[in-house]
């Protein structure tokens, strides 16, 4: 499969959608054709999983549809029969359900280059959804109904009168300054690792240090990080070209500290033979482009030696960068731009609690009477 990493990823997602559409009723193809120009391929793939789950619920859990041979036989007329109460029952079903044939997570696509994840285990598995998972799946069903209702191919729109589940904002989990230093020290020295981990650490420490430093020093997403090629780094102005979620290319800048770590790693990286034709920056032990899953695992491996109270993931490293940038500048628009948020309200929502902390601090320093 030739082309760049992003092109191969796009092709993989497109083929996965086509494969799954073969299992679904013909009218679902009309829906995907209609939203193709207003949604990303990753969004459509997530929609595919959610719609399949909804139709499976109709077929297996609702008596009026159990006579159908498969979900492919469900029609738009069947969707028109659904009432608001049926949609609410579907949301309740999502709290916990069992399904034969594949392991959760039903809503997430497989990594492109993670061979261990490419074989789904054939066994009964249980699935659970919190409020966030339910809200996203309901949003998909609302979009599906709205499309056909607008086209006048449905006479009712039951999901439109179902309230979205209340999603509580979670506090930002981030590393403190001393925890950042400790994390980098653990990656660099490997002293706290197990004996087995230390064997691999000898081969990966410079790569791991450069990777984590780049995540912490730029706030890029893990998917953006693994997609970087050697030619995307320019030390003339300390910039790295990345491809955002929507496919847009942009340049992110890094500090002198990150530059030093990257240069040290590149001496080792350029001496290694690469099995990928587009020259990825970060390689696996097999000298192929490192996968998102592998980055998640290596961050987990090192962070467990830093803090036992926080579950640190690559996204938490991104939050750490965003928090530090906002604390230093107070410029929410700058933070939104650097993090690649299309809507500044997303950034405001995530970092609003920091404003509350500042307001509380302001209240504490104003004295009405001397102590």
N, C-alpha and C positions, 0 to 999 in steps of 0.2 A: 504494500500500500504506500505509494509515493506521496510527495508533497510535504508541506510543513507539518509540524505537530498540530497546529490549530486546524489545518485542512483535513488531516487524518481524523482528528477528533470530531470535526463537523460531519465527515463522511460516516464515521461509526454511529453517531447519534441518528443521522438521517436513515441509515439502513436499519437501525434498531426500531425506529418508529414504523417504518414500512413493514417490518417483520411482525410487529405487534398489531398493526392494523388488519392483518390477515385474520386475526382472531375476533375482531370486532365487527359489528353490523356495518353495512355499506354507508349508512348516513353519517357515521363518524368520520369517514374519509372526506365527506363534504364539509364538515366542520373544520377539519384541519386545513383543507384547501382554503377555506375562507379566512382563517386567522394567520396564515403563513406569513403574510407581509407585515403583520403587526406584533409578532412574537418571535422570540429566539428559538432555536432548535432545542435547547435544553429545557425551556419552558414547555414546549410541545411534548417532549418526552415525559416530563413530569405529569402533564395532563393525561397522557396515554395510560400511565399506571393508575392514576386516580379514577379515570373513566372506566377502565377495566374492572377495578375494584367495586365501583358503584353498580355496574351491570351484573357482576357476579353476585352481589348482594341481592339484587332484584330476582335473579334466577334461582338462587339457592335458599333464600330466606323468606320470600313472599309467595304464598300459596298460588296466587293467580298467574304466576309465571313459571312455576315448576314443571308444567307440561311441555315447555319448550325444550328442544334437544340441546341447545347451547346458547350462550349469550349472543351469538351471531344472529339468532332468530328474533331478537328483541327489535321492535320497530319504534318509530316515532309516535305511533298511536299508543304504544305501551307506555312511553314516557309521559304522554298526555294524561294517562290514568293516575299518575302519581299525585298524591296530595301532600300538603305541607307536613302533616303528621308522619307520612312515610319517610320524608326527608329527615325529620327529627329522629325517627327510629333508626335510620341509617347512621346518624351521628352517634347515637347511643351504642350501636353495634360496633363502631370503630374503637370504643373504649377497650374492648378485648375480643379477639376472635381468633379462630384457628383455621388454618388452610393447608391442604395437602399439596405437595409438589414443589414448593420453593421456600427458601429462607427469607425472613424479613431482611432488608427493608424493601417493601414493594414499591416505594415511591422514588427510589434513587437509582440512577443508571450505574452500570458497572464501570470501574476504571478501565481506560483504554489499554493500559499496558501491564495490568496486574494479573498474571497468569493464574495465580492461586484463586482469584475471585471469578474466573471465567467459567467455572463448573459449579452450577447450582446444586446444592444437596437436595436429593429427592427424599423428603421426609415431611411428616406433619410438623408444622411450626405454629407458634403463637405470635400474635401481633398485638401491639398496644399503641394507642394514640392519645396524647395529651391534648390540651386545648389548641395548641399551635398546629398540630397535625390535623385536627378536625377542621380548624378554620381554613387551612389551605385546601383541603379536599372539598369543603363546601364551596369555596371560591371557584374551584374548577367546575363543579356542577352548576353553579349560578351562571358561569360564563357559557357553558354548553347550552343551557336552557335559553339564556338571553339571545344567543345567536339564532336559534331556530324560531324563537318567538318573534324576533325582529323580522325574520324572513317569512313570517306568517305560515310556517309549517307546523307550529304548535299553537293550540288555542288557549293553553294555560301555561302559567309560569310559577309552579309551586315553590321552587327554591327562593324566589324573589321576596317572599313574605316570611322566610325563616331567618331568625336573627343569627348573626355570626357569634360563635362562642367567644366569651370574654377572654382575651389573652392578657395575662399580667406581664408587665415589663420586668425582665430579670435584671438585677444589678450587674454592671459591667465587671467581669472577672479579669483582672490584669495583674501583671507582676509589678512589685515595687522596685525601686532603684537597686536596693541591695539584692533582691531576688534575681534581677537581670544579670548583675555581676556574678552572682553565684552560679547561675545557669551557664553562662559563658565559660566560667572556670571549670565546671564539671565536664562540659563538652571538650575543652582544650586538654585537660589532664586525664580524664577518664578514671580518676582514682577511686571513685565510689561505685563504679560498675562491678558487675559480677565477673568472675574469671572468664566465663564464656564470652561475655560482652566485650571484655578487654581484648580478646583475640581479634574480633572484627574491628574494634575501635582503632587499632593500629593502621588499618587500611582506609578508614573512613573519617578520622577525626578532623582533617583539614576541610574535607567536603562538608561535614556536619556543622563545623564552626562557621564556615562561609554561608551556608544555607540559613542557619538560624540568625546569624548577624544581619543578613540581607532582609529577612522577614521582620526582625525587630527594628531595623534601621530605615525601613521604607514603608511598612504597613501594607505591602502587597498581599493579595490573596495567595493561598497555596497553589491554586490552579494556575495563576499567573506566573508564579515562581518556577514551577516545573516546566513551563513552556518556554523559558528563556534559552536562547542559543548563545554560543560563544560570541558571535558577531554582534549581538545585541548590547554588549557591554562596551562603553566608550570612556576611557579614563582621562581623555582630554578635558572633559567637563563633568566627570563622575556621574554619568547618566546610564540608565538601562531602559531599553525599549521593551514594553510588555504589551500583551493583548488582553484587554479587559473582557468582562463577561459577555458583553454584547458584540464583541468582535472588533471594537475600535482599538487602534494602536495608540499608545501614548508613551511619553518619556518620564520616568521617575528618577529623581536625583538621590544620591547617597553621600554620606559624610566621609571625611578623610579616614576615620576609624574603620568604617566598613571597607573603604578602598584598600587599606593595608591588609585586611583579612582576605579579601577577594584576590588580591595580587599574589599572596602567599599560596592560596589554593590553586590558582591558575598555573603556577609552575608545575604542580603535580598533575593537574587535569590535562594539560597539553601533551604530557608524555604518555598518556593512556590511549590505547586504540579504542575507537568508538564504533559501535555496531549500528548506530543510527546515522542515516545519511545527512540529516540536517544539523548535526553537531550540537547537541544539547549541552548547556552549561553544567548541569548536575547529573552525574551518572550513577547508576546502581552498581552493585558488585559484579553484575554481569556485563558491565560497560554499555548498558542501554540507558535511555532516558529514565530517570527516577520517577516513580509513580506518586500520585497524591497520597495513596494509602501508606506507602513507605515513609513519606515525610511525616504523616500523622503519627506513625509508630515510633519514629526516632525522636520526635518532640516529646512524646509520652515517656520514652525510655529515660531521657535526661531529666525531664521536669519532676519525675517522682523523687529525685534526689535533692530537689530544691525546696519543695513544699508539699506537705501531705494534706493540707486544707483546701487547696485549689486544684481543680482539674484543668491542667494547661493543655491547650490544643494550638495548632497553627493560627486559628482564628483569634485565640486569646492573645497571641503575640501581636496580631494586627490591632486588637483593642488597646494593648499596652502602648503601641506607637501613637495611635489616635489620641489616647488620653494625655500622653506627654506633650504632644504637639498642641493640644487645646489648652493645657495648663500653661504652657510657655507663651502662647500667642493670644489666646482668648478669641481667635478668629475662626468662627464655626464654618465660614465659607471656604477658608483655606483648607481646613480639615476635610470638608466634604469633597473638595477638588482633588486633594492628594489621595484620599481613600477611594476615589472613583464612584462616589454616591451620585446618582443622577438627580436625586431630590434632596435638597439640603435638610428637609424635614426629617428624613431618615437619620441624618447625623444629629440633628437637634434632639430627636427622641432618644438616641442612644447615650448622649452626653449631657442630657438635661439634669441628671442628678448631681453633676459637678457644679452646675450653677446653683443648685440648692445648697451645696456645701459652702460655696463662696458667700451666699446670702447669710447663712448661719454664722459664718466667721465674721462677717461685717457687723452682725448684731452683737456679737460678743465683745467687740473692741470699742464699742461706743458706751461710755460710762455716764450715767446721770448724776451719780454722787461718788465722791471719793470713798474708797474702802477704808 
